[in-house]
């Protein structure tokens, strides 16, 4: 996990819809990233939750590799 303190209670979990809106992509794209192992996620029942810090890290890596 990307949290410095290691305390999960300080982390913010986002829904797939929130991640999609944040990244300006479709929900299906987020599901592909999760199922492909590119974006870590936690399964809660039938839905997924993604740490906001993991989304930030994914976008940062993608930005640098695109340049």
C-alpha positions in Angstrom: 0.0 0.0 0.0 1.1 3.5 -0.7 0.3 4.8 2.8 3.3 6.0 4.7 2.0 5.2 8.2 0.7 1.8 7.3 -2.6 2.7 9.0 -5.5 1.7 6.7 -7.9 3.9 8.6 -6.2 7.0 7.1 -6.8 5.7 3.5 -9.7 6.8 1.3 -11.4 4.1 -0.7 -13.1 5.0 -4.0 -15.8 3.2 -5.9 -15.2 2.1 -9.5 -17.5 5.0 -10.6 -15.5 7.5 -8.6 -12.2 6.2 -10.1 -13.7 6.4 -13.6 -14.8 10.0 -13.1 -11.4 10.9 -11.6 -9.5 9.4 -14.5 -12.1 10.6 -17.1 -12.6 7.0 -18.5 -15.4 4.5 -18.5 -16.2 2.2 -15.6 -15.4 -0.7 -18.0 -11.8 0.7 -18.4 -11.4 0.7 -14.6 -12.7 -2.9 -14.4 -10.1 -3.9 -17.0 -7.3 -2.2 -15.1 -8.4 -4.0 -11.9 -8.8 -7.4 -13.5 -5.6 -7.0 -15.4 -3.7 -6.3 -12.2 -2.7 -2.8 -13.2 -4.8 -1.2 -10.5 -4.9 -2.8 -7.0 -8.4 -3.1 -5.6 -10.3 -4.7 -2.7 -13.4 -6.7 -3.3 -16.3 -5.8 -1.0 -19.2 -8.1 -1.7 -19.7 -7.9 -5.5 -18.1 -4.5 -5.9 -14.6 -3.2 -5.8 -12.9 -0.4 -3.9 -9.7 1.2 -4.9 -7.4 3.3 -2.7 -7.1 6.9 -3.8 -3.4 6.7 -3.4 -3.2 3.7 -5.8 -5.1 5.7 -8.4 -2.7 8.6 -7.9 0.3 6.3 -8.2 -1.1 4.6 -11.4 -1.7 8.0 -13.0 1.8 9.2 -12.1 3.4 6.1 -13.6 1.3 6.3 -16.7 2.1 10.0 -17.2 5.9 9.4 -17.0 5.8 6.4 -19.3 3.8 8.3 -21.9 6.5 11.1 -22.1 
